[in-house]
Amino acid sequence: TPIVAFRSAKVRFANALSRSERRQCLEGRIHFTPPMSLDQTLATIPLTMESIMLIRTPRNTRHGLTLLELMIVLIILVGLIAIVGPRLLGSQKKADIRTAQVQIGGLASSLKMYAVDMKSFPLTEEGLEVLISPPEDEALAKKWDGPYIEGGKLPKDPWGSNFQYEYVTDASASDGGGSNSKGAASDFPRIFSLGPDRQPGTSDDISNEPPSEDETNSGKSTKK
């Protein structure tokens, strides 16, 4: 239409103006003459600052999310958390148990190295501390070639508790079992974690040997 052609020609004219010519245009000293025949009144309309700004400034067509769209996004996120959350928690529990088992295996290897030098495993009363500190007896201290744990520090289980240690010899077993709850001599020390509940003798204890029937029953009764 003539109006559209006039506006298009007006845009091209405004883009072709220099800075000084635009200033003269604003002062009314330059008028736009359309290339086609229009009403004489339209031919003498000067360019204004408002028309130039409209030509140069693009329109912002972006819009924000509506309340309905936000609610849909929140519902989807809640559903994903409800589905994935329990699986993540279960995977974390399995990972902690596996970590404790690996730590127990490392302590068992350190005890074997200790036994090679000292010709025996430490008693229950001595505990795992002998892996990082030499015995007080001077004769035994000469045989000690530790620390037997890298870093010289005993690790903690994934739940922040110290690992427990029990070892009963034939002599201590004949005296009543010593501090070992089983009261029977064993070929290798028992190393165990108290587990997530941090309570000894429950079913979630993690050990280098399977729990006895008494411990399993006591764990079930504790949970009840």
KAMO-V511879 format. One record per backbone hydrogen bond with DSSP energy under -1.0 kcal/mol. CO is the residue of the C=O (numbers start at 1). NH is the residue of the N-H. Records with the same first field share a line. If there is no record, write none. Layout:
BEGIN
CO = NH / NH
END
This chain:
BEGIN
1 = 5
2 = 6
3 = 7
4 = 8
5 = 9
6 = 10
7 = 11
8 = 12
9 = 13
10 = 14
11 = 15
12 = 16
18 = 22
19 = 23
20 = 24
21 = 25
22 = 26
23 = 27
24 = 29
25 = 28
39 = 43
42 = 45
48 = 52
49 = 53
50 = 54
51 = 55
52 = 56
53 = 57
66 = 70
67 = 71
68 = 72
69 = 73
70 = 74
71 = 75
72 = 76
73 = 77
74 = 78
75 = 79
76 = 80
77 = 81
78 = 82
79 = 83
80 = 84
81 = 85
84 = 88
85 = 89
86 = 90
87 = 91
88 = 92
89 = 93
90 = 94
91 = 95
92 = 96
93 = 97
94 = 98
95 = 99
96 = 100
97 = 101
98 = 102
99 = 103
100 = 104
101 = 105
102 = 106
103 = 107
104 = 108
105 = 109
106 = 110
107 = 111
108 = 112
109 = 113
110 = 114
111 = 115
112 = 116
113 = 117
114 = 118
115 = 119
123 = 127
128 = 131
129 = 132 / 133
131 = 148
137 = 141
138 = 142
140 = 144
149 = 152
157 = 160
161 = 157
164 = 192
166 = 190
167 = 124
168 = 186
169 = 173
170 = 174
171 = 175
172 = 177
173 = 176
177 = 180
190 = 166
191 = 208
192 = 164
193 = 206
195 = 198
202 = 205
206 = 193
212 = 216
213 = 217
214 = 218
215 = 219
216 = 220
217 = 221
218 = 222
219 = 223
220 = 224
END
